[in-house]
Amino acid sequence: MEIMRGPPAIPSGPPSAPPPTQTYEDDDWDDDDDDDDDWDDSEKSSVHQPANHHQPGKNVKLRQKSSKPSQNGESGINGAGNFGLHSANRDRKGSEPTGKGTVKLGFANRFSVFAKAGGEDYLLGSQEGKSKSVSGTILYTIVDSEDGPVWGSPREPFHVDIKNPKKETKLKGIKSFICYQVTPSNTGIQVSRRYKHFDWLYARLCSKFVTIVVPPLPDKQVTGRYEDSFIEKRMDQLSRWLERMTAHPVVSQCDVFLHFLTCTDGKEWKKGKRDAEKDDFLGAAFFQVLGVPQTVLDITVVERQHENFHKFVKSMEASMGQITHVIHEHGKRHIGPFKREYQKMGRAFKEVATSFELDTRPRINDIDAPTEGSQQLTDAIKFTGKTYDEIGDLFAAQPRNDNYILEDFLREYTGMLSCFPDMISFHKHTISTVKECQKQREEQKMEFDEAEQIKTRADVVSYGMMAEINHFQRQRVYDYKEIMKLYLGEQIKFYEAITEKLRAAMTQYDNVNV
């Protein structure tokens, strides 16, 4: 049983007929520059963060507190490693007299998530004018709704199929890898992708989107990579990851994602790959092309909502860890202790039946045989023992129908939750910057227009965070509704199967003549 990915979307019009299916095969189409090795045999590629040169914007002078690496262990937007929240470094050096128009902000050091993603440059306006793209172009939108700010959805929703994994080789067989056939429903064009292509896409999406959840990919595996069971499992995990990205209104329409899904030409792939790595709107620069509602946000309300979501994430992380452990252990008991206990009972019933077979009642004639009723009882008890053996087998087989599916789902959400600490940290620094600017303005150390411009840019960040939170929460309600219906439905079928077997065993005793 498959779980639908994402709440049903309202289509903007009838879907257009897909073009004819096309396939492309070329052993070396993806071998260029640093992308020539077999990533499946190496460590996972790191998330490449955009280079941020902290140059003060016009009439703005930034005072950096420290150049030492952060001790908090922050590893970048959506990166692996320590996913705990890291408090901003708010220690201040001795105050220096500053004139009007000079901003003295208590940002974290340049190794923080906020700084590495270009948060300082964006808020201070120093990114504007640097882009080669047309300034002021809105590529993505946020609209207000009854449920709060949400991402705009200008394109028709679609889904992606991954099928037919094939083992392929290159360099005369020196390197081997698995290729998956990926087909978007809106184009019908089949493309061949390796794990390293997914890894590259993941890195680009993490670099581009600061306040969007990009779940981690399934881990790499050195041994057993070509076993059928592993390939099927990996294909299912990649399929669910792609469906998660496809269901996102922003990710599903960004150029790098569409390039991954549709490019079949080797030269075009390399060009698109380099274009994506030179994207002008990576990290915080993404907010330059984000259109938001005109309503000015109250920083006090934003901060309260930020803290509420922070508490929600911490609570959900704890509960996900607990229930994942419980479900995992429950599945182990199904294939271990539960099966053994029921089959132990089955053997015990069979031993009783064996002892009953020794029934040879005294008779005048020389016949050593049980009566009809005794033999019927013995047969019924044997059937009961066989029934308990079969129930043990049902217990051992059941986790693949519900427990394993639920556990995979819970681990997927655990991966999604691991993205939020960096996002929360980035937004927290944004809120701190606005509050610091308000203080500077009240002390007449910053021009009013300057502070308002920073507040306006900060509102774009807050709108982006709010839209992503609302998208996550809506998706969470839909996903948990579907997975719990699936899980409980399978549990009902499981216990109904046990009930039927027990009922069949009980009817055997109706035929015993006493």
N, C-alpha and C positions, 0 to 999 in steps of 0.2 A: 504494500500500500504506500503510495507516495503522498507526501505532504505538499500542499500547494504553497508556493513561495510568495508571501505578501498578500495584503488585503486586496479584494477586487478593485480595480481602477475603473473610472468612468471613461469610456472611449470618446475621443474627440470626433470620430467619424468612422465610416466603414473602412476596414483594413484593405489595403491595396493588394492585388495579386502578386505573389512573390515571383522574382525572376527565376529562370531555370537554374537548377543546381549545378555548381561548378566545383571542380576539385583542382588542386595544384600539387604537384609533387616535384621536389627538387632537393637533393641531399644536402646541398650547401647553401640554401637560400638564406639561412639565418647566421651564417658565419662571417662576421665582420668585426673588425677592431678587437675589443676585449670580450667579445661574445663568441669566441671560437671554441672554448673548452666545453667539456660535458659537465654542465652544472649539476647534473644528478649525482656526480661522484665527488662533489666538493661541498664545502660548507655553504650554508644558506647565504645568498647575497645580501649585503647590508642595504638598508634603506638610505638612498642618497638624498641628503637634505640640500636645499638650494643654498648657494653661497650668499650670505648676507653681509654686506659691507656697511657698517653702521656709520653712515655719514649724516650729520645733522641736516635737517631740512631748512628751508628758508626762514631766517630770523629765529631759528631754534638751535639751542646749544645743549647737547646731551652730555651729562657727566656720568661716566661709567664708574661703578664703585670698585670693581675688582676684575682682574684678568686671570685669576686662578680658576682652575677647573672646578665645576660644581661637585660638592661632596655628596649630593643627593642621588647620584647614579642615574640621572635622566639620560635616556638614550635616543631621543628623537621622537618625532610624531609617529604614533602608532607602532613604535619600535618594540622589539623584544627586550627582555631583561626585567628590571625592577619596575613593576607597574604601580607601585605605591605613589600616593600623592606627595609632592614635595613643596614645602612652604617657601614662599618667596624670601629672598635675602633682603631684609629691610634695615640692616645695620647701616648707619650713616657716618660719613666722615665729618670732620669739623666743618661747620657752615662757613661758607665764603660769601661775601657780599655780592649780590648779583643785581644787575639793572633790569629795568623793564624789558620784556622781550626775551629774557633768558629763562630756559626751563631747566629746573633741577629735579629730575625724576628718580624715584627709588626703584628702578628696574632691577631684576636679577642679573647676574653676570652674563657675559656673552656666550657662555656655554649652556645656558638654560634653553628649554624648549621654546620659550617665547622669543628669545633673541635669535636662535638658530633658524626659526621659521620666518624671520623678518618682521616680527610684531612691532618692534621699535620703529623701523623704517616706515612701515605702513601708517602707524598712528601719527607719526610726526610729519608725514607727507613727503618724506625724502625719496619714496619710490616713484612718485608721479613724474612723468616726463622721461624716465629711464627706459620704458618699454618701447620696443620697436613696433608694437602693435598700435592700432588706433586708440588713442586715449579716450576714455569715457564710454567705450563700447560695453553694453550690458549683454552678457552671454547667459547668465543664469538669474532667476528671479525668486523672490520670496513674497508670498501673498498672505494677507491676513484672513483668517477663517474663524468659524465658531470655536474651534479648538485651539486657536492661537496661530502664530506664524507657521506657515508650512512651505515646503519647496514647491515651486511651480512645476507643472508637468506638461510641457508643450508638445511632446511627442507621444505617438501611439505606444502603449506598453507592449513588450514582447518577452519571450523566454528563450532559453538556449538549451539545446540538447548536446550531450557528449556521449559518443558511442564508438564502437569498433576500435578499441585500443590495439595498436600494432607495434611489434618490436622491429625497429629499423637500425641500420648501421651506417657508418661513414668511415672515411679514411681506410677503405679496404677492410672493414670489419674490426678495426682497432677499437673504435668506440661504438657502443650500442646504447639505445634509449627507447623509450616508449612514446609513441605519438598517439594523441587522442583526436578524433574527428569532431570538430565543434561546428554546430549549425544553428545560427540565430533564426528564429521563426519569422522575423520581418524581412529577411533577405533570401532565405533558403539556400544560401551559398555555403558550402562546406569548406572549412579551413582546417589544416593540420597543425596542432600545437603540442609542444613538449612541455614538461614541467618547468623547464627554465624560462619558457615564454610567460607562463603564469607568474613565475617569480619576478621577472622583469616588470610585468604589468603591476604586480603588487607594490613594488618599489616606487614606480612612477605615481601610482594613486596616493600612496602615503606621502610622497613629496609634495603633491599638488594640493591635497585637501587637508587643512588644519583642523577643521571642526566637522569632519565627516568620518563616520565609522568605516574603516577598512579592515575587516577581520583578518587575522593571520591565516596564512595557507597551512595545509597539513604539513607536518614535519617530514623532512627527507629521511630516507632509509638506505643504508649502505648494503645490507644483506637482504636477500629475498625479494629484490625489486622486480624480478621477472616471474614470480610465482603468480598463478592465476588469481588466487584469493587476494593477494596484495594489490594487484592491478585493478580488480573490481572494486575493492575498498577505496583505493586512491581515486578512481574515476568518479565514484559516488561523492567523495569529499570535494573534489574539484567542481563537480556539477552543482552541488549545494552552494559552494562559494560563488560561482558565477551567477547563479540564480539570485543570490543575495545582492550582488552588485547590480544585476539587471533590474531588480526591483527598486533601486534607488533612483529618484528622479534626476539627480545631478550626475552621478557617476555614469548612468546608462546613456547619457547624451554627450559626455565629454569626448574629445577627439581621440585621446590615447586609448580609451576603452573601445570605441568604434573601430579604431585602427586594428586593434587586437582581434576583433571579431570578424572583420571583413576583408582584410588584406590577403590576397593570394599571390601577389607578384613579389619576387625577391627584391628587386630594386626599390619598389615602392615601400616594402617593409623597412628596408634600411633607411630610406629617407624619412618615413614616418617615425621611426625609432629615434633618429637624431633630432627631428623636430620636437618630439616629446621631451627629450632630455635638455633642449634649449628653450623650453616653454617660458614665456615672459611672466606667466601668472602662476608661479609655484608658491606654496606656503601662504604667507599672509598677503602676497600680491594677488591671490585669488579674489580677495574682497574688492579689488578695484573693478572687477567685472560682474559684481553681484548687485542686482537691483533690489532694494528693500522698500517696505512701506514708508510713507512720509511721516508717520507718527513718531514724535520724539520720545525716547524711552526714559523712564525715571530710574536713575542709577540705584536708588534705594530698593526699588522693586526688583530690578535686575539682580542685584546682589543677594536679596533674600531668595529668589527663585534659584539662583546659582547654588546657594548653600543647601537648599532643599534637595536639589538633584544630586549634589555631592553625597548627602546622607543616603539617598535612595541607592546610588551606585554601590556604596560601601556595604549596605545591608543586602543588596541583591548578590554581590560578590560572595558574601559569607554564606548566604542560603544556597547559592549555586554549588559552592564547594561541598556543603553538607549533603545536599540531595544527590549530587553526582556520586559521592562516596557510597551513600546508602544504596543507590540503584546498582552500582557496580558490585558491591558486596552481595546484594540480593541475587544478582545474576549468577555469581559464583556459587552461591548456595543451591541454586536451581540445578546446576550441572554437577554439583558435588554432594553435599549432605542430604538435600531433599531427595535426589534420585536414589541415593544409597538407603535412606530410611524407608522409602516406599518399597524398594526391592527387597529390603531386609524383612519387611512385613510380608511381602509376597512369598519369600522362602519359608517363613514361619508357618504360613497357612498351608503351603504345600507339604511341609513336614507333618502337620496335623493330618492331612489327607492320607499321607503315606502310612501313618500309624493306624488310621481307620481301615485301611485295606487289609489289616490283619484280623478283621472281624470274621471269625468262623464259629458261629453259634452251634451249640450242641444239637444234634438231630439224631433220630432213630436210624435213618438211612445213612449210608457212608458218603455224605456230600459235604465237602469243606468249601463253602462259599457264603458270602454275605447275603443277607436278604435284599430284596429289590430296593426297599427304602434306604437301607444302609449304603448300598452302592450309589444311589442317587445323591445322598448327602455327601459322600466322598467326592463324587464328581463336581458337585456344587462348590465344595471348599477348594478343590483344585482350580476351578474357574475363578474363584475369588483371588487365589494366589497369583494366577496369571494376570488378573485385572490390575492388581497392585504393581506387578512388574511393568505393565504397560503405562500405568500412571506415572511411575518413575521415569520412563522414557519420555512421556509428555513434558514432565518438569524439565528434563535436560534439554529438550528441543525448544521450549517456550521462549527463552531470552532473545533468540534471533527475531521473534515476532513482535516483541514489545520492549524488553529491557535494553537491548543493544540500540534500538532505534531511539529510545528516549535518552539514553546516555550520550549518543552522538549529538543529539539535539542540544542537550545541556552543555556539552563541551563546546559546541559552536557558539552558544550564547556566552559562555565563559570567555571565549576568545574575543567576542564583540565587546564585552565589558572591559577587557584589558586595554582597549583603545581609549577609554574615557579619561583616565588619569592625566594623560598629556593634554587632552582637549580641555579638561577642567583647569589644569595649570595655566594653559594659554589664556583662557578666558578670565581667570582670576587676576593674572597680570594686567589684562586689559582694564578690568574694573579698577585695580589699584592705580593705574595710570590716570584714569579719568578723575578719581578722587584727589590724586596729587595735583593735577592741573587745576581743579577747583580751588584747592588750598592756595596754590601759587597765584591764581587770579584774585582771590580775596586779599592776599597780601600785596597785591599790585606788583607782582614780579612777572606777570604774564599778561599780554594784551588779551582783551575780551575775545576778539575775533579768532585769535590763535587757539584759545581754550575751546571755543565753540567748534572749530574745525576738527580738533582732536576728539571731542565728544561725538561729533557726527560720524567720524570714522569708527569710533568705538561702538556706536550703535549698530553699524553694519556687522561687526564681529558678533555682537550680542544677538542680533537677528539671526545670523547664521547658526549660532549655538542653539537658540531657541527652536529653530526649524528642524535641526537635526535631532534634538531631544524629542520633539513631537513626532517626528518620523519614527524614531526608535520605539517610543511608547505605543504608537498605533500598531507598528509591526509586531511588537511584543504581545499585545493583546490578541491579535489575529493568530500568531504562531502558536502561542500556548493553548489557545482554544482548539486549534487543529490537532496539536500533538497529544493533548489530554483526551480528546475524543478518540483518537487512534489507539492510544495506550489502553484506555478503559474498555474500548470495544474489543481489543485483543484479549484483555484479561477476562472479559465476559465469555468470549468464545472458548478460552482455555478452561475455565471452571465449568462451563456447560459441557465440554467434552469429558471432563472428569465425572461430572454428575451422571452423564449418559452411561459411562462405563460402570459406575457403581450401581446404577439402576438395573443395568443388564445383569450384573452379578446377583443382585437381590432377587430378580425374577427366577433365578435358577432354583431357589429354595421353595418356590411355589409348586414345583413338580415332585417334591420329596413326599413319598407316601409313608406315613407313620404307621 
